[in-house]
Amino acid sequence: ATMEVTLKHSGSLFMYAGNRGGAYSKNSFGNIYTAVGIFVLGRLFREAWGREAPKMQAEFNDCLEKNRISVSMELVTAVLGDHGQRPKDDYAVITAVTEFGHGKPQFYSTPELIKFCRAWRLPTNHVWLFSTRKSATSFFVAYDALCEEGTATPVCKVLGKIADISVPGSKDHVIVQGEILEGLVARIVSRESSVQMGVLRDFRQRSLDGGDSDLGPSLREICAANRSDEKQRIKALLENAGSSLCSDHCDWFGNSGLDAQSRNADRSVVTHFLQAHPTDYATKKLQEMIRLMKKRNLPAAFKCYWNYQKIDFLSNYNLHYKMVIHVHKDSAFRRYQQEITKNQELWPLYRGFFIDVNLFKAAELSKDSNALPENINGVLNSRSSTKDGLVDEDSNLMVKLKFVTYKIRTFLIRNGLSTLFKDGLSAYRTYYLRQMEIWGTSASKQKELAKMLDEWAVYIRRECGDAQPSSSTYLTEAEPFLEQYAKRSPANLALVGAAGGLVQTEDVLAILDARRDK
């Protein structure tokens, strides 16, 4: 096996399945998140294709819908709430491509994903491959050395030196987002990836055709011009994205006299869905999944909405819904994974899970009939394996590795605001010390962080009084404090990580050499 490592850009999950397939955020659709996603995707096409963009957008939609493909991406913007750093640019990076076909959902391998993105000139992530035990060990040693003070520049330089293969992304994290790096994602992939990625590494990417084109107003300009009215903001974003990409706005504004607020369907839809005869293999497997989740009382909700895109086909005997599987706690994934080890024919559970449901009365299927269509027991598509379950246990291994310079801002400052303002400094101190203990932060770093966070607590209470800052715009208050704190000493600058220059690449490589010698 080979270990694959990618950058974790800091943004929001956005999924797109075509004009008719729909646009989705993590647990919802038809909102400001998906409107921003549509706009950013449209702008990426204009940057890449120039005058050809409308034609290519229409072809892209056609490709997704014909092949039942969903594209997932990290949507990084300055208008959807603060994460670790407000990005310098608004952009997206493709993180997954899923083809539904006629069997179970199939995720593209990273080489396949990169080929897909290059064909459509969509942004890809930076990828490093570690194909030997020695290089994989070096990666974890490097992370241990960098995890408390690492930022984008030194992290990328070190990984580039120790990886067996490095394929740069089409978006440079330092240029578009900045130095504060959320983390890395490491997972096990097949050995064939090394060969395929080696070819992609040497393949020259196409230049973008839209550099000199008029791209129209930017995301930030549109949001600023419609600051007080979210509906108008959504409308302006969708209109500026263009009708070639998104011609149907009913998910946001309703259809046929029904507004978006009335789209909630009756809760009994889930019960009817589970009682219905499945007419294809996918429905059978989804019913199996939902029954198990309900039986095991996993912390998840099954929300159903009218599918306004199919409103013209509605009748008493033909009903169309969108079902959202909203997983409330990460523990649900761990518990469900335990069920998969017992029954490998179960479909995996995903974050961001949306299902189009069509309940209809079919005369040829009587209520007590066991007759089902021929493909009910599974006709696997050309991308599927011969085994419905996990082909290789290693294929499910993945670890997310975050950096303290990011966690200072998000977990310790942003997420600690409510504790600080509601319960006071003592409770806040208990909160942040517990977080650092959970992370295994070194004693020396804990001491440095405690000093800084105590100063932050005094600063923000003095600045805001009893009015707690909004977590979505907390960097407005936090960044000036961190900037001033960093200027007081080189040690403070390394702690905050804003400049990203004090963790030198050479220092980390020296640590690696020393560990190897041992």
C-alpha positions, -999 to +999 in steps of 0.1 A: +000+000+000+009+037-004+002+066+019-014+096+003-013+131+020-033+161+009-037+197+022-068+205+043-081+238+030-102+256+056-137+262+043-172+246+039-183+214+022-201+221-011-215+194-034-228+198-069-245+172-091-256+194-121-284+219-128-310+192-122-290+171-097-288+200-073-264+219-051-258+210-014-239+221+016-231+198+046-266+191+058-289+213+038-297+229+004-314+260-010-295+284+012-268+310+011-240+284+013-252+267-018-258+300-036-222+310-028-210+276-040-228+280-073-214+315-078-178+304-070-180+274-093-194+296-121-165+320-116-140+292-117-154+282-152-151+318-164-115+321-152-106+288-168-125+290-201-131+327-208-157+332-235-162+294-238-174+293-202-212+291-208-208+263-233-185+244-210-208+249-180-237+234-200-215+204-211-203+200-175-239+198-162-248+173-190-218+151-180-227+151-143-264+143-149-259+116-176-233+098-155-249+105-122-218+122-108-215+144-077-185+167-072-175+176-037-153+205-029-139+226-001-155+261-006-132+287+009-146+322+011-146+353+034-184+356+034-196+324+051-181+328+085-145+328+099-124+297+102-087+299+110-079+327+086-099+349+062-088+338+028-071+362+004-093+349-024-126+332-027-122+298-043-129+261-042-108+229-044-122+196-056-119+170-029-140+141-042-158+129-073-185+102-069-202+083-096-234+066-087-239+044-117-262+014-111-243-001-081-230+014-049-215+049-050-179+048-063-154+074-054-128+083-080-092+075-070-070+106-067-054+101-102-089+097-117-100+128-098-071+149-111-077+137-147-114+147-143-105+181-129-079+188-156-104+179-183-128+205-170-100+229-157-112+227-121-089+233-091-071+204-076-054+199-043-017+194-035-009+156-032+021+138-017+027+101-019+048+081+005+053+046-010+079+031+014+080+025+052+110+049+054+092+078+037+059+072+056+078+072+089+095+104+079+061+120+072+049+113+108+082+125+123+079+157+102+043+162+114+054+157+150+081+184+145+057+208+128+024+203+145+027+230+171+042+258+150+038+247+114+023+269+087+017+264+050+051+274+036+074+252+058+049+223+058+047+222+020+085+226+016+093+197+040+067+174+025+081+182-009+115+171+002+106+138+019+077+125-003+084+100-030+060+118-054+047+154-052+019+167-074+013+204-068-023+217-066-037+243-090-044+266-061-014+276-039-026+277-003-003+306+006-015+327-023-052+321-021-058+313+016-027+324+035-001+308+059-025+295+085-029+258+075-058+238+090-041+205+086-033+175+064-053+144+055-035+111+053-050+079+039-040+045+025-043+041-013-033+014-037+003+010-050-010+017-085-015+054-075+022+059-074+026+050-111-005+070-122+005+100-101+040+099-115+025+103-150+002+132-138+031+149-121+050+152-154+019+162-174+018+199-180-015+216-169-034+238-194-032+275-190-064+294-181-082+312-209-101+337-188-073+358-174-081+388-195-119+384-195-143+406-176-154+382-148-181+406-135-186+416-099-167+395-073-183+375-045-174+400-019-188+429-040-221+412-045-224+403-008-215+438+003-240+454-021-268+431-007-257+430+029-291+436+045-312+412+025-302+376+023-329+367-003-316+394-026-281+383-020-289+348-030-308+360-061-278+382-072-253+354-067-274+329-088-280+355-115-243+363-118-234+326-119-253+325-152-282+303-165-258+279-182-247+266-148-279+271-128-311+279-147-335+266-120-337+285-088-366+266-072-345+251-044-340+286-031-372+304-040-399+277-045-420+268-075-456+270-088-468+293-060-450+274-033-422+292-015-391+276-002-404+279+034-432+254+026-410+227+012-409+206+044-427+173+039-446+152+064-424+132+088-443+100+077-424+101+043-395+082+059-419+055+072-435+052+037-401+050+021-390+021+044-423+003+037-422+007+000-411-019-025-377-010-038-376-008-076-338-008-079-307-020-061-298+014-047-332+019-030-329-015-014-295-007+000-306+027+013-336+012+030-313-013+047-290+015+059-318+037+073-335+007+090-302-002+107-295+034+118-330+037+133-327+003+150-293+012+166-306+047+175-277+064+159-276+102+165-290+112+131-321+129+116-339+120+084-354+152+070-376+151+039-385+180+016-407+184-015-385+182-046-396+214-064-376+205-094-401+176-100-431+197-091-446+193-126-447+155-122-464+154-088-497+136-084-514+116-056-497+084-070-463+100-079-445+119-052-410+133-053-389+142-022-354+151-012-342+133+019-313+146+040-295+123+063-281+146+090-256+129+112-255+149+145-224+133+162-192+118+148-198+088+171-225+077+146-198+071+120-177+050+144-207+030+155-219+025+119-184+014+109-186-013+136-218-026+119-200-027+085-173-050+100-202-074+109-219-070+075-197-059+047-226-057+023-238-025+041-233+007+022-210+032+039-224+062+057-212+096+044-213+132+058-233+152+034-259+125+023-287+135+001-312+112-016-338+118-043-369+098-033-397+089-057-428+072-041-452+060-067-480+034-071-471+008-097-498-015-109-474-042-118-461-045-083-489-058-060-486-050-023-478-086-013-457-094-043-421-106-040-415-099-076-389-072-081-370-059-111-341-080-122-314-055-110-328-054-075-300-077-062-273-055-076-260-048-111-226-033-105-214-007-128-181-008-146-163+010-118-175-013-090-157-043-076-172-077-076-177-074-039-203-051-026-185-045+007-152-029+014-127-044-010-098-038+013-099-028+050-070-004+044-092+016+020-112+029+049-082+042+069-079+079+070-065+104+096-069+142+098-039+159+113-044+195+124-019+223+133-019+242+166-016+276+148-050+268+133-065+253+165-055+284+185-079+305+165-108+281+160-109+257+190-093+279+217-104+314+207-136+311+186-151+280+203-142+293+238-161+326+234-194+314+249-176+298+279-156+330+285-186+354+283-211+332+301-190+316+328-159+338+332-122+335+330-118+306+354-142+284+333-125+295+301-091+285+315-104+251+324-118+248+289-086+256+270-064+235+293-087+205+288-085+210+250-047+211+251-046+179+273-068+161+248-045+171+219-014+161+238+002+195+235+037+197+250+041+212+285+061+241+272+036+250+245+007+247+270+025+273+292+030+297+263-006+293+251-020+297+286-002+331+289-015+343+256-051+331+261-053+347+295-042+380+279-068+374+251-095+369+276-088+402+294-084+420+260-117+408+245-137+415+277-123+450+279-131+456+242-166+441+241-178+443+277-207+418+281-215+417+244-200+384+231-185+387+196-201+366+168-183+334+162-188+339+124-168+372+125-145+366+155-113+373+135-123+410+134-114+411+171-089+382+173-065+392+144-055+426+158-048+411+192-028+382+176-009+406+154+001+428+183+010+398+205+032+384+177+052+416+174+064+415+210+089+386+205+101+360+180+087+333+204+053+350+202+054+351+165+062+314+163+033+307+187+008+327+167+022+315+133+008+344+113+040+351+095+049+315+090+087+322+088+101+309+120+097+272+115+125+267+091+125+239+066+161+231+073+154+226+111+128+200+104+149+182+079+177+181+105+153+165+130+144+139+104+180+130+097+187+126+134+157+103+138+168+082+108+203+078+122+188+064+154 
